[in-house]
Amino acid sequence: MAYAISLLLDDNAADRIRWHWQLLAATGLSRSMLELGYAPHLTLAVCDQLDVAAAEHALEQLFAGRSVIDVALTVVETFAASGVIFAALAESAELRQLQAEVVAALPGAVRPDYQPHAFTPHVTLATGLSPTSLQLARQLFEQYWGSFAGRCEIAELAEFVPVTSLRRWVLAPARPSSRTP
């Protein structure tokens, strides 16, 4: 089993991602994310081994009082070598900082692709695609993709596959701006 620390998208953004997952399934290109059975999410770190109790304690400290994180899902890109197509997120210093803090807090070894210097913020749309299917999926998204905003409202530690939630942290509502008119 492996472990992931993820941020779950708000209902509106999650519904839009699910619509794209269903589009891929309806066209016969991929059912991978539907079959995974996990909510649309942004993975911050993946570990192949983890002291779960120590991780829960460290993440509790990290997520306590943390505010929701606004994200913008911008363009569709691929990790072609692994057959993955994904929605890229706009650059965010807040998200990068949180991801680096999560990696530093974990008592287990984080996979190389999730080290802060290699991290690509994204929401996966499909996995396991052949080069031909990747190209067809890209063409499909040229027609049906549009950038949109979302919020990450829940942080979660999960074990996979199958995905089993081990612990969730609800992020605090965004703090109102302290600027005065």
C-alpha positions as CSV (number, residue, x, y, z in Angstrom):
1,M,0.0,0.0,0.0
2,A,1.0,3.6,-0.6
3,Y,-0.2,6.8,1.1
4,A,-1.2,10.2,-0.2
5,I,-1.8,13.6,1.3
6,S,-4.3,15.4,-0.8
7,L,-6.4,18.5,-1.0
8,L,-10.0,17.8,-2.0
9,L,-11.8,20.3,-4.3
10,D,-15.0,22.2,-3.4
11,D,-18.2,20.7,-4.7
12,N,-18.5,23.0,-7.8
13,A,-15.0,22.4,-8.9
14,A,-15.2,18.7,-8.2
15,D,-18.4,18.5,-10.3
16,R,-16.7,20.1,-13.2
17,I,-13.8,17.6,-13.0
18,R,-16.2,14.7,-12.7
19,W,-18.0,15.9,-15.8
20,H,-14.6,15.7,-17.7
21,W,-14.0,12.2,-16.2
22,Q,-17.4,11.2,-17.5
23,L,-16.7,12.7,-20.9
24,L,-13.5,10.6,-21.2
25,A,-15.5,7.5,-20.2
26,A,-18.3,8.2,-22.7
27,T,-15.8,8.5,-25.5
28,G,-14.2,5.3,-24.5
29,L,-10.8,6.9,-23.7
30,S,-10.6,6.3,-20.0
31,R,-12.6,5.3,-17.0
32,S,-9.5,5.3,-14.7
33,M,-10.5,8.2,-12.4
34,L,-14.1,7.1,-12.2
35,E,-13.0,3.6,-11.3
36,L,-10.6,4.9,-8.7
37,G,-13.6,6.0,-6.7
38,Y,-11.9,9.0,-5.1
39,A,-13.1,12.6,-5.1
40,P,-11.3,15.1,-7.4
41,H,-8.2,16.2,-5.7
42,L,-4.7,17.7,-5.8
43,T,-2.1,15.4,-4.3
44,L,0.6,17.1,-2.2
45,A,2.7,14.0,-1.4
46,V,2.9,10.3,-2.0
47,C,4.8,7.8,0.2
48,D,5.3,4.1,-0.3
49,Q,5.9,3.6,3.4
50,L,4.6,5.7,6.3
51,D,4.3,5.7,10.0
52,V,0.7,6.6,10.0
53,A,0.4,7.7,13.6
54,A,3.4,10.0,13.3
55,A,2.1,11.4,10.0
56,E,-1.3,12.1,11.5
57,H,0.3,13.9,14.4
58,A,2.5,16.0,12.1
59,L,-0.3,16.8,9.7
60,E,-2.7,17.7,12.5
61,Q,-0.2,20.4,13.6
62,L,0.2,21.5,10.0
63,F,-3.5,21.7,9.0
64,A,-4.9,23.1,12.3
65,G,-6.4,26.5,11.6
66,R,-5.1,26.5,8.0
67,S,-7.4,28.4,5.6
68,V,-9.0,27.0,2.5
69,I,-6.8,27.5,-0.6
70,D,-8.1,29.1,-3.8
71,V,-6.8,27.5,-7.0
72,A,-7.2,28.1,-10.7
73,L,-7.4,25.1,-13.0
74,T,-5.9,26.5,-16.2
75,V,-4.9,24.2,-19.1
76,V,-4.8,20.5,-19.8
77,E,-1.4,19.0,-20.0
78,T,0.2,15.5,-20.0
79,F,2.8,13.5,-18.3
80,A,3.2,11.6,-21.6
81,A,5.7,9.0,-20.5
82,S,3.3,7.8,-17.9
83,G,0.1,8.2,-19.9
84,V,-1.5,10.8,-17.6
85,I,-3.5,13.8,-18.7
86,F,-4.2,16.4,-16.1
87,A,-5.6,19.9,-15.4
88,A,-2.7,22.2,-14.5
89,L,-3.0,24.7,-11.7
90,A,-2.0,28.3,-11.9
91,E,1.2,29.0,-10.0
92,S,0.5,29.7,-6.3
93,A,3.1,30.6,-3.7
94,E,0.7,29.6,-1.0
95,L,0.2,26.1,-2.5
96,R,3.9,25.6,-3.1
97,Q,4.7,26.6,0.5
98,L,2.0,24.2,1.9
99,Q,3.3,21.4,-0.3
100,A,6.9,21.9,0.9
101,E,5.7,22.0,4.6
102,V,3.8,18.7,4.0
103,V,6.9,17.0,2.6
104,A,9.0,18.3,5.5
105,A,6.5,17.1,8.1
106,L,6.2,13.5,6.8
107,P,8.2,10.9,8.7
108,G,8.4,8.7,5.6
109,A,10.2,9.0,2.3
110,V,8.2,11.1,-0.2
111,R,8.4,9.9,-3.8
112,P,10.7,11.9,-6.1
113,D,8.0,13.4,-8.2
114,Y,6.5,15.0,-5.1
115,Q,9.7,16.5,-3.8
116,P,9.2,20.3,-3.7
117,H,11.7,20.9,-6.6
118,A,9.8,18.4,-8.8
119,F,6.2,19.0,-7.8
120,T,3.7,19.8,-10.5
121,P,0.4,21.0,-9.0
122,H,-2.4,19.3,-11.0
123,V,-5.7,17.4,-10.9
124,T,-5.6,14.1,-12.8
125,L,-8.1,13.6,-15.5
126,A,-7.0,10.2,-16.7
127,T,-4.2,7.7,-16.2
128,G,-2.8,4.7,-18.2
129,L,-3.5,6.2,-21.6
130,S,-1.6,5.1,-24.7
131,P,0.1,7.7,-26.8
132,T,-2.8,7.6,-29.3
133,S,-5.4,7.9,-26.5
134,L,-3.4,10.8,-25.0
135,Q,-3.5,12.6,-28.3
136,L,-7.3,12.0,-28.7
137,A,-7.9,13.2,-25.1
138,R,-5.9,16.4,-25.8
139,Q,-8.1,17.0,-28.9
140,L,-11.2,16.4,-26.9
141,F,-10.2,18.8,-24.3
142,E,-9.3,21.5,-26.9
143,Q,-13.1,21.5,-27.5
144,Y,-14.5,21.0,-24.0
145,W,-12.0,22.4,-21.5
146,G,-12.3,25.9,-20.0
147,S,-10.3,27.3,-17.2
148,F,-12.1,27.7,-13.9
149,A,-11.5,28.5,-10.2
150,G,-11.9,26.3,-7.3
151,R,-11.1,25.9,-3.6
152,C,-9.4,23.2,-1.7
153,E,-11.5,22.8,1.5
154,I,-10.4,19.5,2.9
155,A,-6.9,17.9,3.5
156,E,-6.8,14.2,3.6
157,L,-4.4,11.4,4.4
158,A,-5.4,8.3,2.4
159,E,-4.1,4.8,1.8
160,F,-4.4,3.4,-1.8
161,V,-5.3,1.3,-3.9
162,P,-8.2,0.9,-3.1
163,V,-8.4,4.4,-1.7
164,T,-9.2,4.4,2.0
165,S,-9.5,7.7,3.9
166,L,-7.4,7.5,7.1
167,R,-7.9,11.1,8.4
168,R,-9.4,14.4,7.2
169,W,-8.9,17.9,8.2
170,V,-11.5,20.6,7.3
171,L,-9.7,23.8,6.3
172,A,-10.9,27.0,7.9
173,P,-13.0,29.4,5.9
174,A,-11.0,32.1,4.2
175,R,-10.3,35.1,6.4
176,P,-11.9,38.3,5.3
177,S,-9.5,40.9,4.0
178,S,-8.2,43.3,6.6
179,R,-8.0,46.2,4.1
180,T,-10.1,49.3,4.9
181,P,-11.6,51.4,2.1
